[in-house]
Amino acid sequence: MALTLYYHPYSRAAGTIWALEEAGVPYELHIVDIMKGEQKQPDMVSKNAMGKVPTLLDDGLVVTEAAAIALYLADRYAPGRLAPALDDPRRGSYLRWSFFAPSVIEPAVMTKHSGWEVKDSAAGWGTYDAMLAAAEGAIAKGPFLLGEQFSMADVVFGGTLRFMIGFKQIEPSPSFTAYVARLDARPATQRADAKNVEMRKKLGLQ
């Protein structure tokens, strides 16, 4: 049974397409028109109380939150290939940088660009500059977060950097630019980008 992704191309679900393509599993797209507020309708809220996409349905199981969906796909459909084994010491780094994206990169960028005043000691994401330094350090040895092995952590962490740089929310440093270029070269990334372009055209959003 194919997985169903509740999706809109102008949402984090666009990145979930990349995770699905890397996992190599068949999936169907269920378009949720977020422009009309369909994500807040009872059918969607019954699946995801937050009324948001992406929401993944896998044989009756509902998985929400973009990072959680990506890690779920890796563990269930690509263990060893996209996710280190449970007893692999690299799993610590894998989880660390996967969670760093939504819990540190995103709020640090939002804080900076929204002009919020927060105490560094009170904010779990620290400062924008500290976030950048940590992110640079994560990919310093490269080519990927786990060294030579690409993993789903690169989809979550790298996808966030890719988006932030693309929308000029993070400066494209040489190391970030090189890392994103390696991600862009992946066939699954290219398939996902093409699918998102196709869906934008289909929905008349281009």
N, C-alpha and C positions, 0 to 999 in steps of 0.2 A: 504493500500500500504506500503510495507516494505521500511524502510530507506536504503539508499545506502551510504556506507562509502568508499571513495576513500582512498586506504590503501596500506601500505607496512610494513612488520613486523619490519624493521629496521628504523622506523621513530616514531614520536610522535603519529601516528595513532595506534600504539600498545597499548598505554594507553587509547585511545578512545574506544577500545574494552571493557575495564573494565567499562567505563562509560555506554556503551550500555547494558552490562550485568547487571549492577546495576539497570538501568532504567527498564529492563525487557521488552524491545520492540524488535520485529523481525527486523532483518537487513540483508542486503546483502553486501558482500565485492566485491569491484571492485579493482583488483590489479593494482597498478601503479608501473612499474618497474623503481624505482629511480636510479638503477645501470646503466640503459640505458638512463636516462634523460627524461623518458616519462612525468614526472611532469612538464616539460617545453614546452611540445607540445601544439599546439593551443587549442585542446579540453580541456585540463586541465586548461590552462591559462584563457580560457573563463569563467571558473567556479571560479577559484581562481587566481587573477592577480599576486599573489606572486609565483605561480607555485610550490605549496607545498601541502603535505598531513600532517595531515588529512584534508579532505574536505567532508562535509556531505551534502547529497541531501535528503530533506524531502518533498516529494510531490511538487517538483518544486522549493522549497526554498533552497538556498545555504547558509550553515553556515560554516565558516572557523575559524581557531585558536582553538587549542586543549582545552583551558580553556573555551572559549566561547561555544564550542560545548557541553562540559560537563554540563555547567550551563543551556544551552538551553534545553537539554534533561531532566534535573531535573525539570525545570519549566513547561515544556509542558507535560511530561509523568509521573512524580512522584512528583507533588506538595504536600507538607505536609510530604511526606515520605523522599525525598532526598533534598528538598529545603524548607526552612521556608517560611511561608506565607508572603505576602508583608507587612502586619501590625505586623509581629512577630519581636520583638526587636532583636532576635538572628540573623536576616537577616544581620544586620550590620557586625557581626563577620563572618558570612558565606561568605559574599562578600569580606571582608577584607583579609581573609586568602586564599581565592581562587585566588585573584589577586596578593597576595604576592608571590606565586610560580613563575609565569612567569616574574613578574616585579622586584622582589628582589632576590629570591634564584638563579635563573638561571644566571642573569648578574653578581651577586656577585661571584658565583663559576667560571664563565668564566673569570672574571677580575683577580681573584687570580691565576688560572692555566695558563692563557695566559701571566701573568706578565705585565699587562697593568698598566700604571701609570695614576691614575685619582685622582682628588681632591674629598675628601669625601663630601664636601659641594656642589659640582657640580653634583655628581652622585646621581641620584634618588634612587639608591639601597644602598647607604651608604657604609659600610665596610663589609668585610666577617665576621669578628668576631661579629659585631652588628647583622648581619643577623642570625648567629647561635643562639645568645642569644634570639632574638625575636622568632625564630622557636621553641626553647626549651620552652619558655614561653607559646607559643600557645597551646602546648599539656600537659603542666604541671599538669593541673587538670584532664584531660582525662576523660574517655578513648579515646574520640574523640574530635575534635575541638569544637563541640557544647556540650560537656559533654557526657551524656549517649547516645545521638542520633547521629548515623552515618549520614553523609550527603555527597552530591556531593563535598563539599569543601574538604573532606578527600580524595576523588579520585584525585582531582587536586593537592592539597598541599601534601598529603601523597604519591601520585604517583610520584611526583617530588623527594621527599626525598628517596623513594624506589629506584628510578633509580640512583640518585646521590650516594647513599651508595653502591648500587650494583656495580657501576663502580669506586668505591673508590675515588670519588670526594668530598665526605663529610665523616668525621670520624663518625663511628657508636657509638655514645654515648649511655649509658644505656637507657636513655629515648627515643631516636630515635629508638633503636633496639626493645624496647618493643612495641612502637607504630606501627612500621612496622610489627612486628609479629602479632599484632591484625588485621592489614589489610590483611596480608597473609592468615589468617584463614577464611576470608570471602569466601563463596561459589562462589560469582561472580568473585572475584579475581582469584580464582583457575580455573574457567571456562575460563576466559580471558587468563590466562597464558597458559592453554592447547591449546586454539585456536591459539595463537601466535606461539607456538612450532609446531603445526600442519601445519601452513602456512609456516613456515621456511622450514620444511621438504618438503612440496609440491613444494616449489620454489627451492629446492636443495641448501639451504643456511646453511645446517648443515652437 
